[in-house]
Amino acid sequence: MRVADYDAFVGRSDYSANRSIEDRKAVAIYGISAEIGSVISAVKKKLLNPNSEHTWNIANPEIIEEVGDVIWYCFALAQVANRDRGFNILAYDISNLKKKLGASNHASEEIRRALDPSKRKAFLSAAEDFPSDAQTLTFSDYQNTAFLTARTADRTLVEVCLAVLWQLGAELLRHTLPESERDLNRSVVDRPINRVLGEIAWHLSALASSYGLDLGEVAKRNMTKVAYRQNRDNPTPLHDVDRLEDERFPRLFEVSFVEVDKGKARMYYKGRQLGDDLTDNAYDNDGYRYHDVMHLVNAAKLGWSPVLRSLLGIKRKRDRQIDEVEDGARARIVEEAVIKAIHSEGIRLARVDAPNDESVNQMRLFRTRTDISSRFLNIVRSFVVDLEVHDNKHWEWEDAIVDGHELFFQLRQEGQGTVTVDLENREIRFSPLVSIDLDGRVAGLGSNSQPLSARAADEQGLHLEEGNEFARAKSQALELAVLEALGLETCKKGELSIEDLGSGRISVKAEGDVKRAMWDREIIAFRTSFARSHNTVHCTALAMSDRA
């Protein structure tokens, strides 16, 4: 793996590239420090395992991934800190090692004494013209050369690497402190960022060598991981693309959410209730009753939702095994568990950001994609390892989490809404307007007439949609007809908001007494009609319920 290729990749994949230089530096420093902690955690599990005597030097995927993450942030920080000139971390470190071995001070003498003479000689020879060509330099070239200067070996070297990496992370964090704090806290030295990065690279390389890993392969796997999350050009094919229409998700459909009582909501699809009534199932009113929107998001972004597939009656029954494994009860339980795990992680992160805010359950969760770590995505995907959705890419899961919680927040804020699911374009859209073509009974009837002035009637003739006065009269007649259908004569300001959608369809948003009247009469939707005599606008409103 060529270092120049990896460096270019980091530049292309740096998600903070559009932020200020100081922000980018902080992101990279915090990233290095956090990932060093993750490396230590991953290695610690190996070292403290009861069977570690025989397995401590066998790297697992977690160790490889965490080392790769530190490498990425090191290159990102090097690019920010040296933006006016090219900088090669690995070549810089070899140059410093060569100077250190040739210096005439106590530390250099101790290093020379600790090194095997043959390895010291081999290093000095290799370092003489290192690198011979910066453009062709590979991670392996650096790793093989740098490891010649290792003063310890085996498990001792691993423990040295962990301790020193922790210290180096602390050094970098000092660069984020104000000058006054750096002066007051001198337990860690101040050194240039490039020097620290070089030493981090050495200890990561030594750690890789201790585990028999090729540092270039670690970097290559890191590239694959980062690209897998960022390359959004080729979504995973829909999992039911080869099924007949009655066993496929509709490619474009709408589901409406309506609040039907305090703490209770209901979903509607094609004029009929979809599933059971939704409640929070919690002591606090945290809005979790709207979590079923996540099933819609999973369908839109992942092409997967065994729960929604069951609700829509489109299970793939022609294939008994798929029906049982992919669309059966166990898969539905897994999806609910995934959604709950994601929601819990969102709440945890919100509490970290606002530990004393009692309204954390009402916050927008996963406000930025950086809230979602690759580690967490791997945990989520481990839930579905034996299901078709495991084929979906990291970025598709990321989209489902971010977009889903945005819709979840909007639904909690509005208390109602219509969600449009577009599987072909992998999109999901939200509108606070709700108009359900309900197949139910009439629960209330209201009508009202509003006069037009003689002048307005004469000027407007039979053009029903012309003129401000006609619009005012129509709006007032509509509001009063709806109130009468609810058994009300009037309402307070802000308790009733009506959006005329045309063709007799309206969206009603109710508060206070108006909302209570709708709940008491179990009213879900309205049908309206308008008529006009020469100087009067007439409106009739039918309040509809789907309860017997």
ZATOR-989350 format. One record per residue (C-alpha): x, y, z. Coordinates in steps of 0.1 Angstrom, whole numbers, padded with zeros to 4 digits, always signed. Each point is the difference from the previous one (the first is absolute). Last residue first. Layout:
XYZ
...
***
This chain:
-0682+0016+0150
+0033+0019-0001
+0013+0013-0033
-0011+0035+0006
-0008+0028-0025
-0011+0036+0006
-0020+0012-0030
+0004+0037-0008
-0024+0020-0022
+0010+0035-0013
-0021+0027-0016
+0013+0032-0015
-0027+0027-0006
-0005+0029-0025
-0010-0017-0033
-0004-0034+0015
+0030-0021+0008
+0007-0035+0009
+0028-0017+0020
+0006-0036+0011
+0019-0015+0029
+0011-0034+0012
+0017-0002+0034
+0024-0024+0017
+0008-0019+0031
-0029+0008+0024
-0003-0022+0031
-0028+0021+0013
+0018+0006+0033
+0034+0003-0017
-0013+0026-0025
-0017+0019+0028
+0032+0000+0021
+0020+0013-0029
-0024+0029-0004
+0001+0007+0037
+0037+0004+0000
+0019-0005-0033
-0010-0011-0035
+0018-0003-0033
-0024-0008-0029
+0010-0009-0035
-0027+0005-0026
-0012-0020-0031
-0032+0010-0019
+0018+0001-0033
+0025+0026+0013
+0027-0002+0027
-0016+0025+0023
+0022+0003+0031
-0018+0005+0033
+0014+0011+0033
-0021-0002+0031
+0010+0008+0036
+0022+0029-0009
-0025+0027+0010
-0027-0015+0023
-0029-0018-0014
-0036+0005-0011
-0033-0017-0003
+0011-0035+0007
-0017-0033-0007
+0029-0013-0021
-0020+0003-0032
-0009+0035+0011
+0038+0008+0003
+0007-0014-0034
-0028+0021-0015
+0013+0031+0018
+0035-0005-0014
-0012-0006-0035
-0023+0030-0001
+0028+0022+0012
+0024-0013-0026
-0026+0004-0028
-0009+0035+0010
+0037+0011+0002
+0008-0016-0034
-0031+0016-0015
+0011+0034+0014
+0035-0004-0014
-0011-0005-0035
-0003-0029-0024
-0005-0036+0007
-0036-0004-0008
-0001+0018-0034
-0037+0003-0004
-0003+0037+0001
+0029+0015+0019
-0008+0037-0005
-0037-0003+0007
+0005-0022+0031
+0027+0023+0013
-0022+0031-0005
-0030-0016+0017
+0021-0010+0030
+0005-0037+0005
-0020-0019+0027
+0013-0030+0019
-0019-0032+0003
+0007-0028+0025
-0004-0037+0003
+0008-0027+0025
-0005-0037+0002
+0016-0024+0026
+0010-0036+0004
-0005-0012-0035
+0011-0036-0003
+0032-0015-0015
+0021-0005-0031
+0024+0029+0006
+0016+0018-0029
+0025+0014+0025
+0013+0035-0002
+0029+0008+0023
+0024+0030-0004
+0032+0001+0021
+0019-0013-0031
+0029-0024+0001
+0021-0016-0028
+0018-0033-0004
+0024-0007-0028
+0018-0030-0013
-0008+0011-0036
-0018-0032-0010
-0012-0005+0036
-0019+0032+0003
-0018+0001+0034
-0022+0031+0006
-0007+0007+0037
-0031+0020+0009
-0001+0018+0033
-0013+0002+0036
+0010+0011+0035
+0020+0029-0016
+0031-0001+0022
+0000-0037+0006
-0005-0006-0037
+0028+0023-0009
+0024-0017+0025
-0007-0035-0014
+0004+0014-0035
+0035+0013+0009
+0006-0033+0018
-0007-0020-0031
+0022+0022-0022
+0030-0004+0023
-0004-0037+0008
-0011-0011-0035
+0027+0020-0016
+0027-0015+0022
-0014-0035-0008
+0003+0008-0037
+0035+0014+0006
+0011-0033+0016
-0010-0020-0030
-0029-0024-0001
+0009-0037-0003
-0010-0006+0036
-0035+0009-0011
-0004-0036-0013
+0001-0015+0035
+0026-0021+0017
+0022+0029+0014
-0031+0021+0009
+0009+0009+0036
+0037+0002-0009
-0010+0029-0024
-0009+0022+0030
+0033-0008+0017
+0019+0008-0031
-0018+0033-0004
+0009+0007+0036
+0037-0006-0007
-0002+0021-0031
-0011+0029+0022
-0033+0018-0005
+0001+0035+0016
+0021+0011-0030
-0031-0003-0021
-0014+0031+0017
-0032+0006+0019
-0001-0036+0012
-0030+0006+0023
-0022+0031-0001
-0009+0007+0036
-0032-0009+0017
+0014-0028+0022
+0028+0024+0011
-0026+0024+0015
+0016-0003+0035
+0032+0017-0012
+0027-0006+0026
+0022-0023-0020
-0004+0019-0033
+0026-0013-0024
+0005-0034+0018
-0038-0002+0005
-0005+0004-0037
+0025-0027-0007
-0018-0025+0023
-0034+0010-0015
+0013-0008-0035
+0016-0033+0012
-0034-0009+0015
-0018+0008-0033
+0025-0022-0020
-0005-0029+0024
-0037+0004-0002
+0000-0001-0038
+0023-0030+0000
-0022-0018+0025
-0032+0007-0020
+0018-0013-0031
+0012-0031+0018
-0035-0008+0013
-0014+0003-0035
+0027-0024-0013
-0009-0025+0027
-0037+0003-0008
+0004-0008-0037
+0008+0020-0031
+0037-0009-0006
+0001-0035+0016
-0035-0014-0003
-0012+0017-0032
+0035-0004-0015
-0001-0037+0008
-0036-0006-0013
+0006+0018-0033
-0034+0008-0014
-0009+0017+0033
+0021+0031-0006
-0018+0021+0025
-0020+0029-0016
-0028+0004+0026
+0007+0037+0005
+0005-0005+0038
+0022-0030-0006
+0022+0018-0024
+0002+0029+0024
+0013-0022+0027
+0024-0019-0023
+0015+0033-0010
+0027+0001-0027
+0006+0020-0032
+0028+0016+0020
-0008+0038-0004
-0037+0000-0008
-0010-0032+0018
+0021+0009+0031
-0015+0034-0001
-0035-0014+0001
+0009-0023+0029
+0015+0030+0017
-0033+0019-0002
-0012-0027+0024
+0019+0020+0027
-0028+0025+0002
-0013-0015+0033
+0036+0007+0013
-0012+0035+0006
+0018+0003+0033
-0030+0004+0023
+0018-0016+0030
-0011-0032+0017
+0004-0020-0032
-0021-0021-0024
+0000+0031-0023
-0033-0009-0017
-0009-0009-0035
-0035-0014-0009
+0003-0033-0019
+0011-0005-0036
-0009+0021-0030
-0034+0016+0003
-0018+0003-0033
-0003+0029-0025
+0028-0012-0023
+0024-0003+0029
-0007+0015+0034
+0021+0000+0032
-0013+0007+0035
+0011+0020+0030
-0004-0002+0037
+0016+0021+0028
-0031+0021+0004
-0026-0012-0025
-0003-0005-0037
+0032+0015-0013
+0002-0007-0037
+0029-0014-0021
-0005-0003-0037
+0017-0026-0023
+0007+0007-0036
+0012-0021-0029
+0026-0004-0028
+0018-0032-0009
-0027-0021+0017
+0020-0027+0019
+0000-0032-0019
-0018-0033+0006
-0032+0009-0019
+0022+0015-0028
+0018-0033-0007
+0034-0003+0014
+0034+0005-0016
+0006+0036+0014
-0010-0012+0035
+0034+0008+0016
+0003+0034-0016
+0034+0003-0016
+0027+0015+0023
+0006+0036-0008
+0028+0009-0024
+0011+0036+0000
+0003+0006+0038
+0037-0006+0005
+0005+0013+0035
-0006-0030+0023
+0016-0026-0022
+0028+0025-0009
+0009+0003+0037
+0001-0038+0005
+0018-0007-0032
+0026+0026+0008
+0005-0014+0035
+0005-0034-0015
+0027+0014-0022
+0017+0018+0030
+0001-0033+0019
+0013-0018-0031
+0028+0026-0002
+0008-0004+0036
+0006-0037-0006
-0010-0019+0031
+0020-0025+0019
-0015+0011+0033
+0032+0014+0013
+0006+0016-0034
-0033+0018+0002
+0008+0013+0035
+0034+0012-0013
-0017+0018-0029
-0024+0017+0024
+0029+0009+0022
+0020+0015-0029
-0030+0019-0014
-0008+0015+0034
+0037+0011+0002
-0003+0017-0034
-0032+0017+0010
+0016+0014+0031
+0029+0015-0019
-0024+0015-0026
-0022+0016+0027
+0029+0019+0015
+0009-0007+0036
-0015+0012+0033
+0007-0023+0030
-0026-0016+0022
-0001+0007+0038
+0003+0037-0009
-0035+0012+0007
-0001+0037+0010
+0018+0013-0031
-0022-0022-0022
-0030+0014+0017
+0010+0036-0007
+0008-0008-0037
-0036-0013-0006
-0002-0038-0004
-0006-0018-0034
+0038-0006-0005
+0001-0017+0033
-0021-0028-0014
+0029-0010-0022
+0022-0007+0030
-0027-0020+0017
-0002-0022-0031
+0037-0005+0001
-0003-0011+0036
-0026-0026-0008
+0021-0012-0030
+0030-0004+0024
-0019-0022+0024
-0016-0022-0028
+0033-0003-0019
+0019-0011+0032
-0026-0026+0007
+0003-0014-0035
+0038+0000+0003
-0001-0019+0032
-0023-0026-0016
+0025-0008-0028
+0031+0021-0003
+0020+0029+0015
+0024+0026-0014
-0017+0003-0034
+0023+0019-0024
-0001-0026-0028
-0038+0004+0001
+0003+0033-0018
+0015-0015-0031
-0024-0028-0005
-0030+0022+0008
+0011+0028-0022
+0005-0022-0031
-0032-0018+0009
-0020+0032+0000
+0012+0006-0036
+0022+0027-0015
-0005+0002-0037
-0007+0038-0001
+0026+0008+0026
+0027-0016-0021
+0033-0011+0017
-0017+0004+0033
+0022-0003+0020
+0035+0007-0014
+0020-0009+0030
-0029-0015+0019
+0006-0035-0013
+0037+0001+0010
-0007+0015+0033
-0027-0026+0007
+0023-0029-0010
+0027+0013+0024
-0024+0004+0028
-0014-0035-0007
+0035-0015+0001
+0009+0018+0032
-0032-0011+0019
-0014+0031+0015
+0000+0008+0037
+0034+0016+0000
-0008+0022-0030
-0032+0011+0018
+0018+0008+0032
+0027+0020-0019
-0028+0019-0018
-0016+0009+0034
+0033+0011+0015
+0010+0023-0028
+0022-0001-0031
-0025-0004-0028
+0004-0027-0027
-0028-0023+0011
-0023+0030+0005
+0008+0015-0034
-0008-0034-0018
-0032-0003+0020
-0010+0036-0010
+0005-0008-0037
-0019-0032+0003
-0029+0019+0016
-0001+0026-0028
-0001-0027-0027
-0030-0015+0018
-0019+0033+0006
+0005+0012-0036
-0008+0037-0003
-0007+0021-0030
-0001+0037+0006
-0025+0028+0008
-0025-0023+0015
+0025-0014+0025
-0022-0001+0032
-0031-0008-0019
+0015-0028-0021
+0019-0015+0029
-0033+0000+0020
-0018-0020-0027
+0030-0024-0003
-0001-0007+0038
-0038-0003-0001
+0002-0028-0026
+0028-0018+0019
-0020+0001+0032
-0030-0016-0019
+0022-0027-0014
+0012-0010+0035
-0036-0002+0011
-0010-0022-0029
+0029-0024+0004
-0006-0003+0038
-0037-0007-0005
+0006-0025-0028
+0021-0022+0024
+0037+0000+0003
+0017-0032+0012
+0029+0010+0023
-0019-0005+0033
-0012-0035-0010
+0021-0025+0018
+0006+0017+0034
-0032+0020-0006
-0022-0029+0010
-0015+0017+0031
-0004+0032-0022
+0017+0030+0015
+0024+0005-0029
-0026-0005-0027
-0026+0022+0016
+0027+0026+0007
+0008+0001-0038
-0036+0012-0008
-0001+0025+0028
+0034+0014-0009
-0009+0003-0036
-0033+0018+0010
+0019+0024+0021
+0023+0007-0029
-0032+0006-0020
-0012+0027+0024
+0034+0018+0000
+0003-0002-0038
-0035+0012-0006
+0003+0028+0026
+0031+0012-0019
-0016-0003-0034
-0032+0018+0010
+0020+0027+0017
+0022+0006-0031
-0031+0001-0022
-0016+0025+0023
+0031+0022+0000
+0003-0001-0038
-0037+0009-0004
-0025-0025-0013
-0005-0012-0036
+0025-0028+0003
-0016-0015+0031
-0012-0031-0018
+0036-0009-0010
-0006-0027-0027
+0019+0016-0029
+0030+0011+0021
+0001-0033+0017
+0001-0017-0035
+0029+0022-0011
+0020-0010+0031
-0008-0037-0007
+0013+0003-0036
+0031+0018+0011
+0007-0027+0027
+0000-0027-0026
-0016-0033+0011
***
